[in-house]
Amino acid sequence: MDASAPATAQLLFFSGPMNSGKSTLALQTAHTQSAHDRRGLLFTRQDRSGAPEITSRVGMSRPAVEVDDALDFWAMIVKELTSGARIDFLVCDEVQFYTPTHIDELARVVDELGIDVFCFGILSDFRSLMFPGSRRLVELADRVETMQVQPLCWCGARGTMNARVREGHLVRQGEQVLIADTAEGTPAGLHYEVLCRKHFRLGMGRPLHATLSPQTLPFG
């Protein structure tokens, strides 16, 4: 496309573990951009709701375009623009599930069309290995931001690791993408916990009945 497209557009990646407010920030970003008379499109992939929408654990949601392997961001955006649509920004949630090709297409949208792209997602999976889409974003993004909201491990330390738990035990093997939320019991006893590196490494999820021993309390 036009090589003279504005050079101020950026590919931004906001990353953090589960429960750090990524989807909330995605929705807030879309709202703020729209409030400044900018028009955009929202995208997601495999949202926790199971619907084509961006949902936040604090109760906010907005419809979004569902991303699948066949979606071509470049072709879609060019088609919209040539049909007369105005697009100033894209908000892309759950980008850890996007393919590296998707990320390359988003970078091209930024560079050649001058459209800002705001991406939100998790860096690493339940094995502490980076998702392919997230890795490609780290390689290409103009800026990678760590979420300021810091979830806590059950021990009180900063939570940085996304642990997959089934019936009280950390799962170390299996498919990289397996959708479940942080609430226990779904599906088949599967859920996710945010742990500190130490307890992730030791395989120690949240105790079922965690209480402080009276001997550790500073009371006479």
C-alpha positions as CSV (number, residue, x, y, z in Angstrom):
1,M,0.0,0.0,0.0
2,D,1.0,3.7,0.3
3,A,4.6,3.9,1.6
4,S,3.8,7.4,2.8
5,A,1.3,6.1,5.5
6,P,1.7,7.9,8.8
7,A,4.7,6.7,10.7
8,T,3.2,7.4,14.1
9,A,1.0,4.2,14.2
10,Q,2.3,1.5,16.6
11,L,2.0,-2.2,17.4
12,L,1.6,-2.4,21.2
13,F,1.6,-5.5,23.4
14,F,0.1,-5.4,26.9
15,S,1.0,-8.6,28.7
16,G,0.5,-10.2,32.1
17,P,-0.7,-13.4,33.8
18,M,-4.3,-14.3,34.3
19,N,-6.2,-12.0,36.6
20,S,-4.1,-8.9,35.7
21,G,-6.9,-7.0,34.0
22,K,-5.9,-7.4,30.4
23,S,-9.4,-7.7,28.9
24,T,-10.5,-4.8,31.2
25,L,-7.8,-2.7,29.8
26,A,-8.6,-3.8,26.2
27,L,-12.2,-2.6,26.7
28,Q,-11.1,0.6,28.3
29,T,-8.7,1.2,25.4
30,A,-11.5,0.8,22.9
31,H,-13.7,3.1,24.9
32,T,-11.0,5.8,25.2
33,Q,-10.0,5.7,21.6
34,S,-13.7,5.9,20.5
35,A,-14.2,8.9,22.8
36,H,-11.6,10.8,20.9
37,D,-13.5,10.4,17.6
38,R,-11.5,7.4,16.5
39,R,-13.1,4.3,14.9
40,G,-11.9,0.8,15.5
41,L,-12.5,-2.9,15.3
42,L,-12.3,-5.4,18.2
43,F,-11.0,-8.9,17.9
44,T,-10.7,-11.9,20.2
45,R,-10.0,-15.6,20.1
46,Q,-11.5,-18.2,22.4
47,D,-12.8,-15.8,25.0
48,R,-13.7,-17.4,28.3
49,S,-17.4,-16.7,27.6
50,G,-17.3,-19.0,24.5
51,A,-18.9,-16.2,22.4
52,P,-17.3,-13.7,19.9
53,E,-16.8,-11.0,22.4
54,I,-14.3,-9.5,24.8
55,T,-15.3,-10.1,28.4
56,S,-13.8,-8.8,31.6
57,R,-14.0,-10.5,35.0
58,V,-15.3,-7.2,36.4
59,G,-18.5,-7.6,34.3
60,M,-17.8,-5.5,31.2
61,S,-18.1,-7.0,27.6
62,R,-18.3,-5.9,24.0
63,P,-18.9,-7.9,20.8
64,A,-15.8,-8.7,18.8
65,V,-14.7,-10.4,15.6
66,E,-13.7,-14.0,16.3
67,V,-10.2,-14.8,15.0
68,D,-9.6,-18.2,13.5
69,D,-6.6,-19.7,11.6
70,A,-8.2,-18.7,8.2
71,L,-8.6,-15.0,9.1
72,D,-6.3,-12.7,7.2
73,F,-6.0,-9.4,9.0
74,W,-4.4,-7.6,6.1
75,A,-7.0,-8.7,3.5
76,M,-9.9,-8.0,5.9
77,I,-8.7,-4.5,6.8
78,V,-7.9,-3.6,3.1
79,K,-11.3,-4.8,2.1
80,E,-13.0,-2.6,4.8
81,L,-11.0,0.5,3.8
82,T,-11.6,0.1,0.1
83,S,-15.3,-0.3,0.8
84,G,-15.3,3.2,2.4
85,A,-14.9,2.2,6.1
86,R,-12.8,4.3,8.4
87,I,-10.5,2.4,10.7
88,D,-8.1,4.2,13.1
89,F,-7.3,1.4,15.5
90,L,-7.6,-2.3,16.3
91,V,-8.0,-3.9,19.7
92,C,-6.9,-7.5,19.8
93,D,-7.6,-9.6,22.9
94,E,-6.4,-13.1,23.8
95,V,-3.5,-12.7,21.3
96,Q,-1.6,-15.6,22.9
97,F,-4.0,-17.8,20.7
98,Y,-3.2,-15.9,17.5
99,T,-0.8,-17.5,15.0
100,P,2.6,-15.9,14.2
101,T,1.1,-15.2,10.7
102,H,-1.6,-13.2,12.3
103,I,1.0,-11.1,14.1
104,D,2.9,-10.5,10.9
105,E,-0.3,-9.3,9.3
106,L,-1.0,-6.9,12.2
107,A,2.5,-5.5,11.9
108,R,1.9,-4.9,8.2
109,V,-1.4,-3.1,9.0
110,V,0.5,-0.8,11.3
111,D,3.4,-0.1,9.0
112,E,1.6,0.2,5.7
113,L,-1.9,1.5,6.6
114,G,-1.0,3.7,9.6
115,I,-3.5,1.9,11.9
116,D,-2.7,1.5,15.6
117,V,-2.9,-2.0,16.9
118,F,-3.4,-2.7,20.7
119,C,-2.7,-6.3,21.6
120,F,-3.5,-7.9,25.0
121,G,-2.5,-11.4,26.1
122,I,-0.6,-13.9,28.2
123,L,3.1,-14.5,27.5
124,S,3.5,-18.1,28.6
125,D,1.4,-21.3,29.0
126,F,0.9,-23.7,31.8
127,R,4.4,-25.2,31.2
128,S,6.0,-21.7,31.4
129,L,6.7,-21.8,27.6
130,M,5.8,-18.8,25.5
131,F,2.8,-19.0,23.2
132,P,3.9,-18.7,19.5
133,G,1.7,-15.6,19.0
134,S,3.0,-13.9,22.1
135,R,6.6,-14.7,21.1
136,R,6.1,-13.2,17.7
137,L,4.6,-10.1,19.3
138,V,7.7,-9.7,21.5
139,E,9.8,-9.9,18.4
140,L,7.8,-7.3,16.4
141,A,6.0,-5.0,18.8
142,D,7.1,-1.3,19.0
143,R,6.6,-1.6,22.7
144,V,5.8,-4.4,25.2
145,E,4.1,-3.2,28.4
146,T,3.7,-5.3,31.6
147,M,0.3,-5.0,33.2
148,Q,0.5,-2.8,36.3
149,V,-2.1,-4.8,38.2
150,Q,-0.2,-7.7,39.8
151,P,-2.1,-10.8,40.8
152,L,-0.9,-12.6,43.9
153,C,0.1,-16.2,44.5
154,W,-1.8,-17.9,47.3
155,C,1.4,-17.3,49.4
156,G,1.1,-13.6,48.9
157,A,4.1,-13.2,46.6
158,R,3.7,-11.7,43.1
159,G,2.0,-14.1,40.8
160,T,3.7,-14.5,37.4
161,M,3.1,-18.1,36.3
162,N,-0.1,-19.5,34.8
163,A,-0.6,-23.0,36.3
164,R,-3.1,-25.5,35.0
165,V,-4.7,-27.5,37.9
166,R,-6.8,-30.5,37.9
167,E,-8.3,-31.9,41.1
168,G,-5.7,-30.1,43.2
169,H,-2.7,-31.2,41.2
170,L,-0.6,-29.1,38.8
171,V,-0.7,-30.4,35.2
172,R,2.6,-30.4,33.5
173,Q,1.7,-32.1,30.1
174,G,-1.1,-31.8,27.6
175,E,-2.3,-29.5,24.8
176,Q,-1.0,-26.0,25.0
177,V,-4.5,-24.5,24.5
178,L,-7.2,-25.8,26.8
179,I,-9.8,-23.2,27.8
180,A,-10.9,-22.9,31.4
181,D,-11.1,-20.1,33.9
182,T,-9.7,-19.4,37.3
183,A,-12.9,-20.8,39.0
184,E,-12.5,-24.3,40.2
185,G,-14.5,-27.2,38.9
186,T,-14.9,-26.6,35.1
187,P,-14.4,-28.6,33.0
188,A,-13.8,-31.9,34.8
189,G,-12.2,-30.3,37.8
190,L,-9.8,-28.2,35.6
191,H,-9.0,-24.6,36.4
192,Y,-6.1,-22.2,36.3
193,E,-4.2,-20.6,39.1
194,V,-1.7,-17.7,39.1
195,L,1.4,-18.8,41.1
196,C,4.7,-17.3,42.0
197,R,7.7,-18.8,40.3
198,K,8.8,-20.7,43.5
199,H,5.5,-22.5,44.0
200,F,5.0,-23.1,40.3
201,R,8.4,-24.7,40.2
202,L,7.6,-26.8,43.2
203,G,4.2,-27.8,41.9
204,M,2.4,-26.3,44.9
205,G,-1.0,-25.0,44.1
206,R,-3.4,-23.3,46.5
207,P,-3.9,-25.5,49.6
208,L,-7.5,-26.7,49.8
209,H,-7.8,-25.4,53.4
210,A,-5.2,-22.8,53.8
211,T,-5.2,-21.3,57.3
212,L,-2.6,-19.6,59.5
213,S,-1.3,-21.5,62.5
214,P,-2.1,-19.6,65.7
215,Q,1.6,-20.0,66.6
216,T,2.6,-17.7,63.7
217,L,0.3,-14.9,64.8
218,P,1.7,-12.1,66.9
219,F,-0.9,-12.2,69.6
220,G,-0.3,-13.2,73.3
